[in-house]
């Protein structure tokens, strides 16, 4: 079957001028010419046009498409797979947007009419989340669950933190510590106790000012929560350390606190991937863990033993940290392997 340029343009939803342009740049050259000189396109030409249009929808410029299709390893099946993946991604986006719009409609029906900012924020956040999380994560993580009350709980926590900062509350204040504990436990729950997802969520918040504004969570607020949460741990360690050890801990505990979450996430991934504790990569993680520990605990083996004793006696030390007994056991094995 051969198609004239006008018929192919009509059936492909293109203009004749577009097909002429493709021909002039060598991107899609008709395989056959009629006796009268008309372009005629065969099955292979139409399959190539399918590839061109699919790659255009993926955002590739025409020059790159020509170079790509010239490669022998590029197949029609591979391009179709890319299209399917793109459509699945779009369907997932649409489903999530539908859930959020239904939620806005429910608010409207209850008398809480959403204003324009609510609609715009919904659309903006949907696009923003896609940059950091997969479709599956957005569908299954408690943090993104529609109509679960999660966002309302976070709005409440953010208001409490903002009020604490405005009042000049110190991180050592028991009220600040209670807020920090609830904040971190909520975050641990909403990331399904997965430190990799928590690290990504933290990176998203630190990288997106629009998200901070929309959620009411500022960098100063996060710093306050981190400092107050550290105080909850200090209170527990005070039972086991002497005055000099506590002073050293307080002086150094917060200096490298932001390095912990990415490291916990890496250890979690190593365990999930089935890596052996004695593997070189695992031992390297254990060395980094020990180096961070010594940065606030010092180098005295007697003090280290006190820390280990505190960890064994105070399960609360692990709460809100994403550090599990499995992670600690993995690291112990890695540290003792040769």
C-alpha positions as CSV (number, residue, x, y, z in Angstrom):
1,X,0.0,0.0,0.0
2,X,1.4,3.4,-1.0
3,X,0.1,6.7,0.3
4,X,0.4,10.1,-1.3
5,X,1.7,12.9,0.8
6,X,-1.7,14.5,1.3
7,X,-3.3,11.2,2.4
8,X,-0.4,10.5,4.9
9,X,-0.6,14.0,6.2
10,X,-4.3,13.7,6.8
11,X,-4.1,10.3,8.5
12,X,-1.1,11.3,10.6
13,X,-2.6,14.6,11.8
14,X,0.2,16.6,10.1
15,X,0.4,19.2,7.4
16,X,1.7,18.5,3.9
17,X,4.2,21.3,4.5
18,X,5.6,19.4,7.5
19,X,6.1,16.2,5.5
20,X,7.8,18.3,2.7
21,X,10.1,19.7,5.4
22,X,10.9,16.2,6.7
23,X,11.8,15.2,3.2
24,X,14.0,18.3,2.5
25,X,16.1,17.6,5.6
26,X,16.4,13.9,4.9
27,X,14.4,12.9,8.0
28,X,11.6,11.1,6.1
29,X,12.2,10.6,2.4
30,X,9.5,8.9,0.4
31,X,10.7,5.6,-0.9
32,X,8.8,5.8,-4.1
33,X,8.0,8.4,-6.7
34,X,5.1,8.1,-9.1
35,X,5.6,8.5,-12.9
36,X,4.3,12.1,-12.4
37,X,6.9,12.7,-9.7
38,X,4.6,12.5,-6.7
39,X,5.9,11.3,-3.3
40,X,4.6,7.9,-2.3
41,X,5.1,6.5,1.2
42,X,5.2,2.7,1.9
43,X,4.9,0.7,5.1
44,X,8.6,1.3,6.1
45,X,8.2,5.1,5.6
46,X,5.1,5.1,7.8
47,X,6.8,3.1,10.5
48,X,9.7,5.6,10.4
49,X,7.1,8.5,10.7
50,X,5.8,6.7,13.8
51,X,9.2,6.8,15.3
52,X,9.7,10.4,14.4
53,X,6.4,11.5,15.9
54,X,7.0,9.4,19.1
55,X,10.4,10.9,19.6
56,X,9.0,14.4,19.0
57,X,6.5,13.8,21.8
58,X,9.4,12.8,24.0
59,X,10.8,16.3,23.5
60,X,13.7,15.5,21.1
61,X,14.6,18.1,18.4
62,X,14.5,17.1,14.7
63,X,18.3,17.1,14.4
64,X,18.7,14.7,17.3
65,X,15.9,12.5,16.0
66,X,17.7,12.1,12.6
67,X,21.0,11.1,14.4
68,X,19.1,8.7,16.7
69,X,17.3,6.9,13.9
70,X,20.5,6.5,12.0
71,X,21.9,4.3,14.8
72,X,21.5,0.6,14.0
73,X,20.5,-0.2,17.6
74,X,17.4,1.9,17.6
75,X,14.3,-0.3,16.9
76,X,10.6,0.5,16.4
77,X,9.8,-1.7,19.4
78,X,12.1,0.3,21.6
79,X,10.4,3.6,20.6
80,X,7.0,2.0,21.2
81,X,8.2,1.0,24.7
82,X,9.2,4.6,25.4
83,X,5.8,5.8,24.2
84,X,4.1,3.3,26.5
85,X,6.2,4.4,29.4
86,X,5.4,8.1,28.7
87,X,1.7,7.4,28.5
88,X,1.7,5.4,31.7
89,X,3.5,8.3,33.4
90,X,0.9,10.7,32.0
91,X,-2.0,8.4,33.2
92,X,-0.5,8.2,36.7
93,X,-0.2,12.0,36.7
94,X,-3.8,12.4,35.6
95,X,-5.0,9.9,38.2
96,X,-3.2,11.8,41.0
97,X,-4.5,15.1,39.8
98,X,-8.0,13.7,39.7
99,X,-7.7,12.6,43.3
100,X,-6.6,16.1,44.3
101,X,-9.3,17.8,42.3
102,X,-11.9,15.5,43.9
103,X,-10.6,16.6,47.3
104,X,-11.0,20.2,46.3
105,X,-14.5,19.5,45.1
106,X,-15.3,17.9,48.5
107,X,-14.0,21.0,50.2
108,X,-16.2,23.1,48.0
109,X,-19.3,20.9,48.7
110,X,-18.7,21.3,52.5
111,X,-18.7,25.1,52.2
112,X,-14.9,25.5,52.4
113,X,-14.6,27.0,48.9
114,X,-11.1,26.7,47.6
115,X,-9.7,29.9,46.2
116,X,-7.5,30.3,43.1
117,X,-4.3,29.8,45.1
118,X,-5.5,26.3,46.2
119,X,-6.0,25.3,42.6
120,X,-2.7,26.7,41.4
121,X,-0.9,25.1,44.3
122,X,-2.4,21.7,43.6
123,X,-1.2,21.9,39.9
124,X,2.2,23.2,40.9
125,X,2.9,20.6,43.5
126,X,1.8,17.8,41.2
127,X,4.5,18.7,38.8
128,X,7.1,19.3,41.5
129,X,6.6,15.9,43.2
130,X,7.1,14.2,39.8
131,X,10.7,15.5,39.7
132,X,11.7,13.6,42.9
133,X,9.5,10.5,43.2
134,X,8.3,7.7,40.9
135,X,4.7,7.0,40.0
136,X,4.7,4.0,42.3
137,X,6.0,6.1,45.2
138,X,3.5,8.8,44.7
139,X,0.7,6.3,44.7
140,X,1.8,4.3,47.8
141,X,3.7,6.6,50.2
142,X,1.5,7.8,53.1
143,X,2.9,11.3,52.7
144,X,1.1,11.6,49.3
145,X,-2.1,9.7,50.2
146,X,-5.2,11.8,49.3
147,X,-7.9,12.3,51.9
148,X,-5.9,10.7,54.6
149,X,-5.5,13.8,56.7
150,X,-1.7,13.8,56.2
151,X,-1.5,17.3,54.8
152,X,-3.7,18.6,57.6
153,X,-1.4,17.1,60.2
154,X,1.6,18.6,58.6
155,X,-0.1,22.0,58.4
156,X,-0.8,21.8,62.1
157,X,2.9,20.9,62.9
158,X,4.1,23.7,60.7
159,X,1.8,26.2,62.5
160,X,3.1,25.0,65.9
161,X,6.8,25.3,64.7
162,X,6.1,28.8,63.3
163,X,4.5,29.8,66.6
164,X,7.5,28.4,68.6
165,X,10.0,30.3,66.5
166,X,7.9,33.5,66.7
167,X,7.9,33.1,70.5
168,X,11.7,32.7,70.6
169,X,11.3,29.2,72.1
170,X,14.7,27.5,72.7
171,X,15.3,24.0,71.2
172,X,16.0,22.7,74.8
173,X,12.4,23.7,75.9
174,X,10.4,20.6,76.6
175,X,7.6,21.9,74.4
176,X,10.0,22.2,71.5
177,X,11.3,18.7,72.1
178,X,7.8,17.3,72.2
179,X,7.0,19.1,68.9
180,X,10.3,17.8,67.3
181,X,9.6,14.3,68.4
182,X,6.1,14.3,66.9
183,X,7.4,15.9,63.7
184,X,10.1,13.3,63.2
185,X,7.9,10.4,64.0
186,X,5.3,11.7,61.6
187,X,7.9,12.0,58.9
188,X,9.2,8.5,59.6
189,X,5.7,7.2,59.3
190,X,4.9,9.1,56.1
191,X,8.0,7.9,54.3
192,X,7.1,4.3,55.2
193,X,10.3,4.1,57.5
194,X,12.4,4.3,54.3
195,X,15.4,6.5,54.8
196,X,16.0,6.8,51.1
197,X,12.6,8.4,50.6
198,X,13.1,10.6,53.6
199,X,16.4,11.8,52.2
200,X,14.7,12.6,48.9
201,X,11.9,14.4,50.6
202,X,14.4,16.5,52.5
203,X,16.3,17.3,49.3
204,X,13.0,18.3,47.6
205,X,12.1,20.7,50.4
206,X,15.6,22.3,50.5
207,X,15.6,22.7,46.7
208,X,12.1,24.0,46.1
209,X,11.3,27.5,47.6
210,X,7.8,27.3,46.1
211,X,7.1,24.1,48.1
212,X,8.4,25.7,51.3
213,X,6.0,28.6,50.8
214,X,3.1,26.3,49.9
215,X,3.6,24.0,52.8
216,X,4.5,26.7,55.3
217,X,7.8,24.9,56.1
218,X,10.9,27.2,56.1
219,X,14.6,26.3,56.4
220,X,14.7,28.1,59.8
221,X,11.8,25.9,60.9
222,X,13.6,22.7,59.9
223,X,16.8,23.8,61.6
224,X,14.7,24.5,64.8
225,X,13.1,21.0,64.6
226,X,16.5,19.3,64.0
227,X,18.1,21.2,67.0
228,X,15.1,20.4,69.3
229,X,15.1,16.7,68.2
230,X,18.8,16.5,69.0
231,X,17.9,17.8,72.5
232,X,15.6,14.8,73.0
233,X,18.6,12.5,72.4
234,X,20.8,14.6,74.7
235,X,18.4,14.1,77.6
236,X,18.7,10.3,77.2
237,X,22.5,10.3,76.8
238,X,22.8,12.4,80.0
239,X,21.9,9.3,82.0
240,X,25.0,7.4,80.8
241,X,27.7,10.0,80.1
242,X,29.7,12.1,82.5
243,X,29.8,15.9,82.4
244,X,32.9,16.2,80.1
245,X,31.4,13.6,77.7
246,X,28.1,15.4,77.6
247,X,29.9,18.7,77.0
248,X,31.8,17.2,74.1
249,X,28.6,15.7,72.7
250,X,26.8,19.0,72.8
251,X,29.7,20.9,71.2
252,X,29.9,18.5,68.2
253,X,26.6,16.7,67.8
254,X,25.0,19.2,65.4
255,X,28.0,19.9,63.2
256,X,27.5,17.1,60.8
257,X,24.0,16.1,61.5
258,X,22.9,16.5,57.9
259,X,25.3,13.8,56.8
260,X,23.5,11.1,58.7
261,X,20.3,10.7,56.6
262,X,22.1,10.2,53.3
263,X,24.4,7.6,55.0
264,X,21.5,5.8,56.6
265,X,19.8,5.7,53.2
266,X,22.9,4.2,51.6
267,X,23.1,1.5,54.2
268,X,19.4,0.7,53.8
269,X,19.9,0.4,50.1
270,X,22.9,-1.9,50.5
271,X,20.8,-4.2,52.7
272,X,17.9,-4.1,50.3
273,X,20.2,-5.0,47.5
274,X,21.5,-8.1,49.4
275,X,25.1,-6.8,49.7
276,X,27.2,-8.8,52.1
277,X,28.5,-6.9,55.2
278,X,32.1,-8.1,54.4
279,X,31.9,-6.6,50.9
280,X,34.4,-3.7,50.3
281,X,31.5,-1.3,49.6
282,X,29.8,-2.3,52.9
283,X,33.0,-1.9,54.9
284,X,33.4,1.6,53.4
285,X,29.9,2.5,54.6
286,X,30.8,1.2,58.0
287,X,34.0,3.3,58.1
288,X,32.0,6.4,57.2
289,X,29.5,5.5,59.9
290,X,32.2,5.1,62.5
291,X,33.9,8.4,61.4
292,X,30.7,10.3,61.9
293,X,30.1,8.7,65.2
294,X,33.5,9.6,66.5
295,X,33.0,13.2,65.3
296,X,30.6,13.7,68.3
297,X,31.5,10.8,70.6
298,X,35.3,11.3,70.5
299,X,37.9,8.6,70.4
300,X,37.8,7.2,73.9
301,X,36.8,3.4,73.8
302,X,35.3,3.7,77.3
303,X,33.0,6.5,76.1
304,X,32.1,4.5,73.0
305,X,31.0,1.6,75.3
306,X,28.8,4.0,77.2
307,X,27.1,5.0,74.0
308,X,26.5,1.4,73.0
309,X,25.1,0.7,76.5
310,X,22.7,3.7,76.1
311,X,21.6,2.4,72.7
312,X,20.8,-1.0,74.2
313,X,18.9,0.5,77.1
314,X,17.0,3.3,75.4
315,X,15.0,2.3,72.3
316,X,13.8,5.9,72.1
317,X,17.2,6.8,70.8
318,X,16.4,5.2,67.5
319,X,12.9,6.6,67.2
320,X,12.5,9.1,64.3
321,X,16.0,8.3,63.0
322,X,15.2,5.6,60.4
323,X,18.0,3.5,62.0
324,X,16.8,0.0,62.7
325,X,18.3,-3.0,64.5
326,X,18.9,-4.6,61.1
327,X,21.0,-1.6,60.0
328,X,23.0,-1.6,63.2
329,X,23.6,-5.4,63.0
330,X,24.8,-5.0,59.3
331,X,27.2,-2.3,60.3
332,X,28.6,-4.3,63.2
333,X,29.3,-7.2,60.9
334,X,30.9,-4.9,58.4
335,X,33.1,-3.3,61.0
336,X,34.4,-6.6,62.3
337,X,34.9,-8.3,58.9
338,X,38.4,-8.5,57.5
